[in-house]
Amino acid sequence: MFKKMKYTKEYQKDLFRAPTFWLGVVLFSLGVIFSFLEVSLWSYLPLMIVGLFLIFTTKYRIMGRLDERHK
C-alpha cells in the first residue's frame, strides 16, 4: 500500500507527534471496544470510520509535507 520511504525516521517522528493521529487511534480503539461490548451499531461505526479517516489523512499529510521539504 505504501511505497518504501526515504525518510522513514523523520516520518515516524512527525507521525507520533501529530495529535490528530493519536485522536484517530483512540477513536478507532473505542469503536473496537464498543463493538465487542455489542453496543448499538450506530454508536461504534462512526467512531471507527472517523478514527480511520483521521489516521490516514494524517499519514498522507505528513508524507506530502516530507515530499515538499525534501524537494
CHARMM internal coordinates of N, CA and C (Angstrom, degrees):
IC EDIT
DIST 1 N 1 CA 1.4514
DIST 1 CA 1 C 1.5316
ANGL 1 N 1 CA 1 C 110.50
DIST 1 C 2 N 1.3078
ANGL 1 CA 1 C 2 N 116.96
DIHE 1 N 1 CA 1 C 2 N -48.70
DIST 2 N 2 CA 1.4628
ANGL 1 C 2 N 2 CA 120.00
DIHE 1 CA 1 C 2 N 2 CA 178.92
DIST 2 CA 2 C 1.5180
ANGL 2 N 2 CA 2 C 108.93
DIHE 1 C 2 N 2 CA 2 C -104.11
DIST 2 C 3 N 1.3124
ANGL 2 CA 2 C 3 N 115.18
DIHE 2 N 2 CA 2 C 3 N 137.11
DIST 3 N 3 CA 1.4540
ANGL 2 C 3 N 3 CA 118.50
DIHE 2 CA 2 C 3 N 3 CA 176.32
DIST 3 CA 3 C 1.5302
ANGL 3 N 3 CA 3 C 109.08
DIHE 2 C 3 N 3 CA 3 C -73.54
DIST 3 C 4 N 1.3157
ANGL 3 CA 3 C 4 N 115.63
DIHE 3 N 3 CA 3 C 4 N 157.28
DIST 4 N 4 CA 1.4611
ANGL 3 C 4 N 4 CA 119.88
DIHE 3 CA 3 C 4 N 4 CA 178.34
DIST 4 CA 4 C 1.5202
ANGL 4 N 4 CA 4 C 108.85
DIHE 3 C 4 N 4 CA 4 C -65.27
DIST 4 C 5 N 1.3107
ANGL 4 CA 4 C 5 N 115.64
DIHE 4 N 4 CA 4 C 5 N 126.87
DIST 5 N 5 CA 1.4656
ANGL 4 C 5 N 5 CA 119.77
DIHE 4 CA 4 C 5 N 5 CA -175.41
DIST 5 CA 5 C 1.5202
ANGL 5 N 5 CA 5 C 110.83
DIHE 4 C 5 N 5 CA 5 C -96.23
DIST 5 C 6 N 1.3159
ANGL 5 CA 5 C 6 N 114.40
DIHE 5 N 5 CA 5 C 6 N 149.60
DIST 6 N 6 CA 1.4577
ANGL 5 C 6 N 6 CA 120.35
DIHE 5 CA 5 C 6 N 6 CA 178.30
DIST 6 CA 6 C 1.5212
ANGL 6 N 6 CA 6 C 111.27
DIHE 5 C 6 N 6 CA 6 C -77.92
DIST 6 C 7 N 1.3083
ANGL 6 CA 6 C 7 N 116.04
DIHE 6 N 6 CA 6 C 7 N -32.12
DIST 7 N 7 CA 1.4652
ANGL 6 C 7 N 7 CA 120.81
DIHE 6 CA 6 C 7 N 7 CA -170.96
DIST 7 CA 7 C 1.5277
ANGL 7 N 7 CA 7 C 110.28
DIHE 6 C 7 N 7 CA 7 C -110.66
DIST 7 C 8 N 1.3275
ANGL 7 CA 7 C 8 N 116.90
DIHE 7 N 7 CA 7 C 8 N 55.79
DIST 8 N 8 CA 1.4567
ANGL 7 C 8 N 8 CA 121.51
DIHE 7 CA 7 C 8 N 8 CA -172.73
DIST 8 CA 8 C 1.5205
ANGL 8 N 8 CA 8 C 112.24
DIHE 7 C 8 N 8 CA 8 C -63.82
DIST 8 C 9 N 1.3249
ANGL 8 CA 8 C 9 N 118.53
DIHE 8 N 8 CA 8 C 9 N -44.33
DIST 9 N 9 CA 1.4698
ANGL 8 C 9 N 9 CA 120.10
DIHE 8 CA 8 C 9 N 9 CA -178.47
DIST 9 CA 9 C 1.5208
ANGL 9 N 9 CA 9 C 111.43
DIHE 8 C 9 N 9 CA 9 C -64.32
DIST 9 C 10 N 1.3197
ANGL 9 CA 9 C 10 N 116.15
DIHE 9 N 9 CA 9 C 10 N -42.87
DIST 10 N 10 CA 1.4624
ANGL 9 C 10 N 10 CA 120.10
DIHE 9 CA 9 C 10 N 10 CA 179.71
DIST 10 CA 10 C 1.5311
ANGL 10 N 10 CA 10 C 110.55
DIHE 9 C 10 N 10 CA 10 C -66.40
DIST 10 C 11 N 1.3299
ANGL 10 CA 10 C 11 N 116.22
DIHE 10 N 10 CA 10 C 11 N -37.13
DIST 11 N 11 CA 1.4627
ANGL 10 C 11 N 11 CA 121.35
DIHE 10 CA 10 C 11 N 11 CA 177.97
DIST 11 CA 11 C 1.5261
ANGL 11 N 11 CA 11 C 110.59
DIHE 10 C 11 N 11 CA 11 C -63.55
DIST 11 C 12 N 1.3318
ANGL 11 CA 11 C 12 N 116.89
DIHE 11 N 11 CA 11 C 12 N -47.13
DIST 12 N 12 CA 1.4656
ANGL 11 C 12 N 12 CA 120.27
DIHE 11 CA 11 C 12 N 12 CA -179.40
DIST 12 CA 12 C 1.5231
ANGL 12 N 12 CA 12 C 111.09
DIHE 11 C 12 N 12 CA 12 C -64.68
DIST 12 C 13 N 1.3213
ANGL 12 CA 12 C 13 N 116.90
DIHE 12 N 12 CA 12 C 13 N -39.13
DIST 13 N 13 CA 1.4614
ANGL 12 C 13 N 13 CA 120.33
DIHE 12 CA 12 C 13 N 13 CA 178.94
DIST 13 CA 13 C 1.5222
ANGL 13 N 13 CA 13 C 110.62
DIHE 12 C 13 N 13 CA 13 C -62.94
DIST 13 C 14 N 1.3281
ANGL 13 CA 13 C 14 N 117.10
DIHE 13 N 13 CA 13 C 14 N -46.20
DIST 14 N 14 CA 1.4652
ANGL 13 C 14 N 14 CA 120.50
DIHE 13 CA 13 C 14 N 14 CA 178.73
DIST 14 CA 14 C 1.5185
ANGL 14 N 14 CA 14 C 111.62
DIHE 13 C 14 N 14 CA 14 C -65.95
DIST 14 C 15 N 1.3284
ANGL 14 CA 14 C 15 N 116.89
DIHE 14 N 14 CA 14 C 15 N -38.00
DIST 15 N 15 CA 1.4616
ANGL 14 C 15 N 15 CA 120.63
DIHE 14 CA 14 C 15 N 15 CA -178.64
DIST 15 CA 15 C 1.5225
ANGL 15 N 15 CA 15 C 111.07
DIHE 14 C 15 N 15 CA 15 C -66.00
DIST 15 C 16 N 1.3255
ANGL 15 CA 15 C 16 N 117.20
DIHE 15 N 15 CA 15 C 16 N -44.15
DIST 16 N 16 CA 1.4591
ANGL 15 C 16 N 16 CA 119.59
DIHE 15 CA 15 C 16 N 16 CA -177.40
DIST 16 CA 16 C 1.5210
ANGL 16 N 16 CA 16 C 112.51
DIHE 15 C 16 N 16 CA 16 C -74.14
DIST 16 C 17 N 1.3261
ANGL 16 CA 16 C 17 N 117.82
DIHE 16 N 16 CA 16 C 17 N -16.30
DIST 17 N 17 CA 1.4654
ANGL 16 C 17 N 17 CA 120.88
DIHE 16 CA 16 C 17 N 17 CA 175.42
DIST 17 CA 17 C 1.5227
ANGL 17 N 17 CA 17 C 112.56
DIHE 16 C 17 N 17 CA 17 C -85.62
DIST 17 C 18 N 1.3306
ANGL 17 CA 17 C 18 N 117.36
DIHE 17 N 17 CA 17 C 18 N -16.56
DIST 18 N 18 CA 1.4672
ANGL 17 C 18 N 18 CA 121.50
DIHE 17 CA 17 C 18 N 18 CA -173.83
DIST 18 CA 18 C 1.5346
ANGL 18 N 18 CA 18 C 110.79
DIHE 17 C 18 N 18 CA 18 C -76.62
DIST 18 C 19 N 1.3272
ANGL 18 CA 18 C 19 N 117.40
DIHE 18 N 18 CA 18 C 19 N 120.08
DIST 19 N 19 CA 1.4680
ANGL 18 C 19 N 19 CA 119.37
DIHE 18 CA 18 C 19 N 19 CA 179.99
DIST 19 CA 19 C 1.5251
ANGL 19 N 19 CA 19 C 112.93
DIHE 18 C 19 N 19 CA 19 C -67.61
DIST 19 C 20 N 1.3457
ANGL 19 CA 19 C 20 N 117.70
DIHE 19 N 19 CA 19 C 20 N -28.34
DIST 20 N 20 CA 1.4648
ANGL 19 C 20 N 20 CA 118.37
DIHE 19 CA 19 C 20 N 20 CA 179.70
DIST 20 CA 20 C 1.5260
ANGL 20 N 20 CA 20 C 111.58
DIHE 19 C 20 N 20 CA 20 C -69.68
DIST 20 C 21 N 1.3364
ANGL 20 CA 20 C 21 N 117.38
DIHE 20 N 20 CA 20 C 21 N -29.97
DIST 21 N 21 CA 1.4633
ANGL 20 C 21 N 21 CA 120.25
DIHE 20 CA 20 C 21 N 21 CA 175.68
DIST 21 CA 21 C 1.5245
ANGL 21 N 21 CA 21 C 110.07
DIHE 20 C 21 N 21 CA 21 C -64.03
DIST 21 C 22 N 1.3266
ANGL 21 CA 21 C 22 N 116.90
DIHE 21 N 21 CA 21 C 22 N -46.42
DIST 22 N 22 CA 1.4629
ANGL 21 C 22 N 22 CA 120.17
DIHE 21 CA 21 C 22 N 22 CA -178.69
DIST 22 CA 22 C 1.5212
ANGL 22 N 22 CA 22 C 111.80
DIHE 21 C 22 N 22 CA 22 C -69.74
DIST 22 C 23 N 1.3379
ANGL 22 CA 22 C 23 N 117.26
DIHE 22 N 22 CA 22 C 23 N -33.38
DIST 23 N 23 CA 1.4611
ANGL 22 C 23 N 23 CA 119.83
DIHE 22 CA 22 C 23 N 23 CA 174.36
DIST 23 CA 23 C 1.5256
ANGL 23 N 23 CA 23 C 110.01
DIHE 22 C 23 N 23 CA 23 C -63.25
DIST 23 C 24 N 1.3180
ANGL 23 CA 23 C 24 N 117.24
DIHE 23 N 23 CA 23 C 24 N -40.71
DIST 24 N 24 CA 1.4579
ANGL 23 C 24 N 24 CA 121.14
DIHE 23 CA 23 C 24 N 24 CA 176.69
DIST 24 CA 24 C 1.5153
ANGL 24 N 24 CA 24 C 112.32
DIHE 23 C 24 N 24 CA 24 C -63.30
DIST 24 C 25 N 1.3283
ANGL 24 CA 24 C 25 N 116.96
DIHE 24 N 24 CA 24 C 25 N -41.26
DIST 25 N 25 CA 1.4645
ANGL 24 C 25 N 25 CA 120.78
DIHE 24 CA 24 C 25 N 25 CA 178.41
DIST 25 CA 25 C 1.5243
ANGL 25 N 25 CA 25 C 110.39
DIHE 24 C 25 N 25 CA 25 C -63.56
DIST 25 C 26 N 1.3290
ANGL 25 CA 25 C 26 N 116.93
DIHE 25 N 25 CA 25 C 26 N -43.37
DIST 26 N 26 CA 1.4670
ANGL 25 C 26 N 26 CA 120.90
DIHE 25 CA 25 C 26 N 26 CA -179.65
DIST 26 CA 26 C 1.5248
ANGL 26 N 26 CA 26 C 110.60
DIHE 25 C 26 N 26 CA 26 C -65.36
DIST 26 C 27 N 1.3259
ANGL 26 CA 26 C 27 N 117.72
DIHE 26 N 26 CA 26 C 27 N -45.23
DIST 27 N 27 CA 1.4646
ANGL 26 C 27 N 27 CA 120.26
DIHE 26 CA 26 C 27 N 27 CA -179.69
DIST 27 CA 27 C 1.5237
ANGL 27 N 27 CA 27 C 111.66
DIHE 26 C 27 N 27 CA 27 C -64.44
DIST 27 C 28 N 1.3286
ANGL 27 CA 27 C 28 N 117.38
DIHE 27 N 27 CA 27 C 28 N -41.79
DIST 28 N 28 CA 1.4611
ANGL 27 C 28 N 28 CA 119.79
DIHE 27 CA 27 C 28 N 28 CA 178.17
DIST 28 CA 28 C 1.5307
ANGL 28 N 28 CA 28 C 110.57
DIHE 27 C 28 N 28 CA 28 C -64.74
DIST 28 C 29 N 1.3313
ANGL 28 CA 28 C 29 N 117.20
DIHE 28 N 28 CA 28 C 29 N -41.25
DIST 29 N 29 CA 1.4658
ANGL 28 C 29 N 29 CA 120.67
DIHE 28 CA 28 C 29 N 29 CA 178.46
DIST 29 CA 29 C 1.5221
ANGL 29 N 29 CA 29 C 111.44
DIHE 28 C 29 N 29 CA 29 C -63.15
DIST 29 C 30 N 1.3321
ANGL 29 CA 29 C 30 N 116.82
DIHE 29 N 29 CA 29 C 30 N -41.75
DIST 30 N 30 CA 1.4666
ANGL 29 C 30 N 30 CA 119.63
DIHE 29 CA 29 C 30 N 30 CA 176.44
DIST 30 CA 30 C 1.5237
ANGL 30 N 30 CA 30 C 111.09
DIHE 29 C 30 N 30 CA 30 C -62.09
DIST 30 C 31 N 1.3193
ANGL 30 CA 30 C 31 N 116.88
DIHE 30 N 30 CA 30 C 31 N -39.26
DIST 31 N 31 CA 1.4590
ANGL 30 C 31 N 31 CA 120.18
DIHE 30 CA 30 C 31 N 31 CA 176.82
DIST 31 CA 31 C 1.5143
ANGL 31 N 31 CA 31 C 112.22
DIHE 30 C 31 N 31 CA 31 C -61.89
DIST 31 C 32 N 1.3298
ANGL 31 CA 31 C 32 N 117.19
DIHE 31 N 31 CA 31 C 32 N -41.62
DIST 32 N 32 CA 1.4641
ANGL 31 C 32 N 32 CA 120.82
DIHE 31 CA 31 C 32 N 32 CA 178.32
DIST 32 CA 32 C 1.5226
ANGL 32 N 32 CA 32 C 110.50
DIHE 31 C 32 N 32 CA 32 C -65.99
DIST 32 C 33 N 1.3189
ANGL 32 CA 32 C 33 N 117.15
DIHE 32 N 32 CA 32 C 33 N -43.58
DIST 33 N 33 CA 1.4690
ANGL 32 C 33 N 33 CA 120.63
DIHE 32 CA 32 C 33 N 33 CA 179.38
DIST 33 CA 33 C 1.5204
ANGL 33 N 33 CA 33 C 110.60
DIHE 32 C 33 N 33 CA 33 C -62.75
DIST 33 C 34 N 1.3359
ANGL 33 CA 33 C 34 N 117.14
DIHE 33 N 33 CA 33 C 34 N -44.84
DIST 34 N 34 CA 1.4662
ANGL 33 C 34 N 34 CA 119.91
DIHE 33 CA 33 C 34 N 34 CA 178.89
DIST 34 CA 34 C 1.5247
ANGL 34 N 34 CA 34 C 111.52
DIHE 33 C 34 N 34 CA 34 C -64.39
DIST 34 C 35 N 1.3276
ANGL 34 CA 34 C 35 N 117.79
DIHE 34 N 34 CA 34 C 35 N -32.36
DIST 35 N 35 CA 1.4633
ANGL 34 C 35 N 35 CA 119.29
DIHE 34 CA 34 C 35 N 35 CA 179.00
DIST 35 CA 35 C 1.5251
ANGL 35 N 35 CA 35 C 110.73
DIHE 34 C 35 N 35 CA 35 C -69.34
DIST 35 C 36 N 1.3361
ANGL 35 CA 35 C 36 N 117.82
DIHE 35 N 35 CA 35 C 36 N -35.56
DIST 36 N 36 CA 1.4603
ANGL 35 C 36 N 36 CA 119.89
DIHE 35 CA 35 C 36 N 36 CA 176.73
DIST 36 CA 36 C 1.5218
ANGL 36 N 36 CA 36 C 111.66
DIHE 35 C 36 N 36 CA 36 C -70.85
DIST 36 C 37 N 1.3294
ANGL 36 CA 36 C 37 N 116.76
DIHE 36 N 36 CA 36 C 37 N -28.74
DIST 37 N 37 CA 1.4625
ANGL 36 C 37 N 37 CA 120.55
DIHE 36 CA 36 C 37 N 37 CA 177.61
DIST 37 CA 37 C 1.5272
ANGL 37 N 37 CA 37 C 111.89
DIHE 36 C 37 N 37 CA 37 C -80.55
DIST 37 C 38 N 1.3203
ANGL 37 CA 37 C 38 N 116.26
DIHE 37 N 37 CA 37 C 38 N -0.44
DIST 38 N 38 CA 1.4659
ANGL 37 C 38 N 38 CA 123.76
DIHE 37 CA 37 C 38 N 38 CA 179.18
DIST 38 CA 38 C 1.5214
ANGL 38 N 38 CA 38 C 112.28
DIHE 37 C 38 N 38 CA 38 C 57.30
DIST 38 C 39 N 1.3220
ANGL 38 CA 38 C 39 N 114.88
DIHE 38 N 38 CA 38 C 39 N 42.72
DIST 39 N 39 CA 1.4565
ANGL 38 C 39 N 39 CA 121.28
DIHE 38 CA 38 C 39 N 39 CA 172.49
DIST 39 CA 39 C 1.5256
ANGL 39 N 39 CA 39 C 106.50
DIHE 38 C 39 N 39 CA 39 C -75.89
DIST 39 C 40 N 1.2918
ANGL 39 CA 39 C 40 N 118.28
DIHE 39 N 39 CA 39 C 40 N 165.24
DIST 40 N 40 CA 1.4571
ANGL 39 C 40 N 40 CA 123.12
DIHE 39 CA 39 C 40 N 40 CA -178.15
DIST 40 CA 40 C 1.5291
ANGL 40 N 40 CA 40 C 111.27
DIHE 39 C 40 N 40 CA 40 C -52.64
DIST 40 C 41 N 1.3287
ANGL 40 CA 40 C 41 N 114.96
DIHE 40 N 40 CA 40 C 41 N 143.69
DIST 41 N 41 CA 1.4606
ANGL 40 C 41 N 41 CA 121.15
DIHE 40 CA 40 C 41 N 41 CA -179.58
DIST 41 CA 41 C 1.5208
ANGL 41 N 41 CA 41 C 111.44
DIHE 40 C 41 N 41 CA 41 C -57.02
DIST 41 C 42 N 1.3207
ANGL 41 CA 41 C 42 N 117.08
DIHE 41 N 41 CA 41 C 42 N -36.40
DIST 42 N 42 CA 1.4627
ANGL 41 C 42 N 42 CA 121.15
DIHE 41 CA 41 C 42 N 42 CA -177.73
DIST 42 CA 42 C 1.5211
ANGL 42 N 42 CA 42 C 112.21
DIHE 41 C 42 N 42 CA 42 C -74.78
DIST 42 C 43 N 1.3219
ANGL 42 CA 42 C 43 N 117.38
DIHE 42 N 42 CA 42 C 43 N -6.66
DIST 43 N 43 CA 1.4639
ANGL 42 C 43 N 43 CA 119.97
DIHE 42 CA 42 C 43 N 43 CA 175.80
DIST 43 CA 43 C 1.5241
ANGL 43 N 43 CA 43 C 111.50
DIHE 42 C 43 N 43 CA 43 C -88.09
DIST 43 C 44 N 1.3222
ANGL 43 CA 43 C 44 N 116.83
DIHE 43 N 43 CA 43 C 44 N -44.27
DIST 44 N 44 CA 1.4611
ANGL 43 C 44 N 44 CA 118.15
DIHE 43 CA 43 C 44 N 44 CA -173.16
DIST 44 CA 44 C 1.5247
ANGL 44 N 44 CA 44 C 113.74
DIHE 43 C 44 N 44 CA 44 C -96.75
DIST 44 C 45 N 1.3076
ANGL 44 CA 44 C 45 N 118.50
DIHE 44 N 44 CA 44 C 45 N -25.27
DIST 45 N 45 CA 1.4584
ANGL 44 C 45 N 45 CA 119.53
DIHE 44 CA 44 C 45 N 45 CA -178.73
DIST 45 CA 45 C 1.5314
ANGL 45 N 45 CA 45 C 112.98
DIHE 44 C 45 N 45 CA 45 C -62.62
DIST 45 C 46 N 1.3370
ANGL 45 CA 45 C 46 N 119.87
DIHE 45 N 45 CA 45 C 46 N -46.37
DIST 46 N 46 CA 1.4780
ANGL 45 C 46 N 46 CA 118.44
DIHE 45 CA 45 C 46 N 46 CA 176.67
DIST 46 CA 46 C 1.5266
ANGL 46 N 46 CA 46 C 113.14
DIHE 45 C 46 N 46 CA 46 C -62.40
DIST 46 C 47 N 1.3393
ANGL 46 CA 46 C 47 N 117.03
DIHE 46 N 46 CA 46 C 47 N -34.97
DIST 47 N 47 CA 1.4676
ANGL 46 C 47 N 47 CA 119.43
DIHE 46 CA 46 C 47 N 47 CA 178.00
DIST 47 CA 47 C 1.5249
ANGL 47 N 47 CA 47 C 110.70
DIHE 46 C 47 N 47 CA 47 C -62.39
DIST 47 C 48 N 1.3249
ANGL 47 CA 47 C 48 N 116.29
DIHE 47 N 47 CA 47 C 48 N -43.70
DIST 48 N 48 CA 1.4595
ANGL 47 C 48 N 48 CA 119.67
DIHE 47 CA 47 C 48 N 48 CA -179.26
DIST 48 CA 48 C 1.5317
ANGL 48 N 48 CA 48 C 111.39
DIHE 47 C 48 N 48 CA 48 C -67.73
DIST 48 C 49 N 1.3235
ANGL 48 CA 48 C 49 N 116.63
DIHE 48 N 48 CA 48 C 49 N -40.94
DIST 49 N 49 CA 1.4653
ANGL 48 C 49 N 49 CA 120.00
DIHE 48 CA 48 C 49 N 49 CA -179.24
DIST 49 CA 49 C 1.5246
ANGL 49 N 49 CA 49 C 111.15
DIHE 48 C 49 N 49 CA 49 C -65.89
DIST 49 C 50 N 1.3252
ANGL 49 CA 49 C 50 N 116.81
DIHE 49 N 49 CA 49 C 50 N -46.66
DIST 50 N 50 CA 1.4690
ANGL 49 C 50 N 50 CA 120.40
DIHE 49 CA 49 C 50 N 50 CA 179.71
DIST 50 CA 50 C 1.5264
ANGL 50 N 50 CA 50 C 110.37
DIHE 49 C 50 N 50 CA 50 C -65.27
DIST 50 C 51 N 1.3370
ANGL 50 CA 50 C 51 N 117.38
DIHE 50 N 50 CA 50 C 51 N -39.35
DIST 51 N 51 CA 1.4597
ANGL 50 C 51 N 51 CA 120.68
DIHE 50 CA 50 C 51 N 51 CA 178.00
DIST 51 CA 51 C 1.5207
ANGL 51 N 51 CA 51 C 112.32
DIHE 50 C 51 N 51 CA 51 C -60.53
DIST 51 C 52 N 1.3282
ANGL 51 CA 51 C 52 N 116.65
DIHE 51 N 51 CA 51 C 52 N -47.51
DIST 52 N 52 CA 1.4687
ANGL 51 C 52 N 52 CA 119.79
DIHE 51 CA 51 C 52 N 52 CA 178.11
DIST 52 CA 52 C 1.5217
ANGL 52 N 52 CA 52 C 111.66
DIHE 51 C 52 N 52 CA 52 C -64.45
DIST 52 C 53 N 1.3330
ANGL 52 CA 52 C 53 N 116.47
DIHE 52 N 52 CA 52 C 53 N -39.48
DIST 53 N 53 CA 1.4642
ANGL 52 C 53 N 53 CA 120.32
DIHE 52 CA 52 C 53 N 53 CA 178.10
DIST 53 CA 53 C 1.5263
ANGL 53 N 53 CA 53 C 110.80
DIHE 52 C 53 N 53 CA 53 C -60.18
DIST 53 C 54 N 1.3324
ANGL 53 CA 53 C 54 N 116.94
DIHE 53 N 53 CA 53 C 54 N -45.62
DIST 54 N 54 CA 1.4681
ANGL 53 C 54 N 54 CA 120.11
DIHE 53 CA 53 C 54 N 54 CA 179.87
DIST 54 CA 54 C 1.5260
ANGL 54 N 54 CA 54 C 111.85
DIHE 53 C 54 N 54 CA 54 C -64.52
DIST 54 C 55 N 1.3250
ANGL 54 CA 54 C 55 N 116.94
DIHE 54 N 54 CA 54 C 55 N -40.87
DIST 55 N 55 CA 1.4629
ANGL 54 C 55 N 55 CA 120.60
DIHE 54 CA 54 C 55 N 55 CA -179.38
DIST 55 CA 55 C 1.5274
ANGL 55 N 55 CA 55 C 110.46
DIHE 54 C 55 N 55 CA 55 C -62.18
DIST 55 C 56 N 1.3375
ANGL 55 CA 55 C 56 N 116.75
DIHE 55 N 55 CA 55 C 56 N -49.72
DIST 56 N 56 CA 1.4624
ANGL 55 C 56 N 56 CA 119.47
DIHE 55 CA 55 C 56 N 56 CA -176.12
DIST 56 CA 56 C 1.5246
ANGL 56 N 56 CA 56 C 112.74
DIHE 55 C 56 N 56 CA 56 C -71.49
DIST 56 C 57 N 1.3325
ANGL 56 CA 56 C 57 N 117.93
DIHE 56 N 56 CA 56 C 57 N -37.24
DIST 57 N 57 CA 1.4650
ANGL 56 C 57 N 57 CA 117.88
DIHE 56 CA 56 C 57 N 57 CA 178.61
DIST 57 CA 57 C 1.5240
ANGL 57 N 57 CA 57 C 110.98
DIHE 56 C 57 N 57 CA 57 C -67.33
DIST 57 C 58 N 1.3231
ANGL 57 CA 57 C 58 N 117.20
DIHE 57 N 57 CA 57 C 58 N -36.33
DIST 58 N 58 CA 1.4641
ANGL 57 C 58 N 58 CA 119.99
DIHE 57 CA 57 C 58 N 58 CA 177.55
DIST 58 CA 58 C 1.5253
ANGL 58 N 58 CA 58 C 110.43
DIHE 57 C 58 N 58 CA 58 C -65.27
DIST 58 C 59 N 1.3350
ANGL 58 CA 58 C 59 N 116.78
DIHE 58 N 58 CA 58 C 59 N -42.80
DIST 59 N 59 CA 1.4618
ANGL 58 C 59 N 59 CA 120.01
DIHE 58 CA 58 C 59 N 59 CA 179.62
DIST 59 CA 59 C 1.5283
ANGL 59 N 59 CA 59 C 111.28
DIHE 58 C 59 N 59 CA 59 C -61.05
DIST 59 C 60 N 1.3312
ANGL 59 CA 59 C 60 N 116.74
DIHE 59 N 59 CA 59 C 60 N -46.79
DIST 60 N 60 CA 1.4636
ANGL 59 C 60 N 60 CA 119.24
DIHE 59 CA 59 C 60 N 60 CA -178.36
DIST 60 CA 60 C 1.5193
ANGL 60 N 60 CA 60 C 111.91
DIHE 59 C 60 N 60 CA 60 C -70.38
DIST 60 C 61 N 1.3265
ANGL 60 CA 60 C 61 N 117.81
DIHE 60 N 60 CA 60 C 61 N -32.40
DIST 61 N 61 CA 1.4613
ANGL 60 C 61 N 61 CA 120.43
DIHE 60 CA 60 C 61 N 61 CA 177.14
DIST 61 CA 61 C 1.5220
ANGL 61 N 61 CA 61 C 110.10
DIHE 60 C 61 N 61 CA 61 C -64.80
DIST 61 C 62 N 1.3226
ANGL 61 CA 61 C 62 N 117.04
DIHE 61 N 61 CA 61 C 62 N -42.30
DIST 62 N 62 CA 1.4653
ANGL 61 C 62 N 62 CA 120.64
DIHE 61 CA 61 C 62 N 62 CA -179.95
DIST 62 CA 62 C 1.5280
ANGL 62 N 62 CA 62 C 110.52
DIHE 61 C 62 N 62 CA 62 C -68.80
DIST 62 C 63 N 1.3423
ANGL 62 CA 62 C 63 N 117.58
DIHE 62 N 62 CA 62 C 63 N -39.44
DIST 63 N 63 CA 1.4678
ANGL 62 C 63 N 63 CA 119.34
DIHE 62 CA 62 C 63 N 63 CA 177.39
DIST 63 CA 63 C 1.5244
ANGL 63 N 63 CA 63 C 110.78
DIHE 62 C 63 N 63 CA 63 C -62.90
DIST 63 C 64 N 1.3322
ANGL 63 CA 63 C 64 N 117.51
DIHE 63 N 63 CA 63 C 64 N -39.12
DIST 64 N 64 CA 1.4596
ANGL 63 C 64 N 64 CA 120.65
DIHE 63 CA 63 C 64 N 64 CA 177.04
DIST 64 CA 64 C 1.5133
ANGL 64 N 64 CA 64 C 112.53
DIHE 63 C 64 N 64 CA 64 C -65.22
DIST 64 C 65 N 1.3386
ANGL 64 CA 64 C 65 N 115.85
DIHE 64 N 64 CA 64 C 65 N -40.57
DIST 65 N 65 CA 1.4635
ANGL 64 C 65 N 65 CA 120.14
DIHE 64 CA 64 C 65 N 65 CA 177.86
DIST 65 CA 65 C 1.5208
ANGL 65 N 65 CA 65 C 111.14
DIHE 64 C 65 N 65 CA 65 C -63.30
DIST 65 C 66 N 1.3364
ANGL 65 CA 65 C 66 N 116.91
DIHE 65 N 65 CA 65 C 66 N -41.33
DIST 66 N 66 CA 1.4663
ANGL 65 C 66 N 66 CA 120.02
DIHE 65 CA 65 C 66 N 66 CA 179.29
DIST 66 CA 66 C 1.5263
ANGL 66 N 66 CA 66 C 111.13
DIHE 65 C 66 N 66 CA 66 C -65.99
DIST 66 C 67 N 1.3295
ANGL 66 CA 66 C 67 N 116.98
DIHE 66 N 66 CA 66 C 67 N -39.03
DIST 67 N 67 CA 1.4684
ANGL 66 C 67 N 67 CA 119.18
DIHE 66 CA 66 C 67 N 67 CA 177.11
DIST 67 CA 67 C 1.5216
ANGL 67 N 67 CA 67 C 111.12
DIHE 66 C 67 N 67 CA 67 C -62.49
DIST 67 C 68 N 1.3300
ANGL 67 CA 67 C 68 N 116.64
DIHE 67 N 67 CA 67 C 68 N -41.48
DIST 68 N 68 CA 1.4697
ANGL 67 C 68 N 68 CA 120.26
DIHE 67 CA 67 C 68 N 68 CA 179.11
DIST 68 CA 68 C 1.5299
ANGL 68 N 68 CA 68 C 111.32
DIHE 67 C 68 N 68 CA 68 C -67.18
DIST 68 C 69 N 1.3200
ANGL 68 CA 68 C 69 N 116.43
DIHE 68 N 68 CA 68 C 69 N -38.95
DIST 69 N 69 CA 1.4618
ANGL 68 C 69 N 69 CA 121.12
DIHE 68 CA 68 C 69 N 69 CA -176.52
DIST 69 CA 69 C 1.5238
ANGL 69 N 69 CA 69 C 111.74
DIHE 68 C 69 N 69 CA 69 C -68.29
DIST 69 C 70 N 1.3366
ANGL 69 CA 69 C 70 N 117.39
DIHE 69 N 69 CA 69 C 70 N -32.76
DIST 70 N 70 CA 1.4673
ANGL 69 C 70 N 70 CA 120.58
DIHE 69 CA 69 C 70 N 70 CA -173.56
DIST 70 CA 70 C 1.5230
ANGL 70 N 70 CA 70 C 113.05
DIHE 69 C 70 N 70 CA 70 C -106.96
DIST 70 C 71 N 1.3092
ANGL 70 CA 70 C 71 N 117.98
DIHE 70 N 70 CA 70 C 71 N 21.71
DIST 71 N 71 CA 1.4760
ANGL 70 C 71 N 71 CA 119.67
DIHE 70 CA 70 C 71 N 71 CA 176.97
DIST 71 CA 71 C 1.4960
ANGL 71 N 71 CA 71 C 111.43
DIHE 70 C 71 N 71 CA 71 C -79.44
END
COOR INIT
IC SEED 1 N 1 CA 1 C
IC BUILD
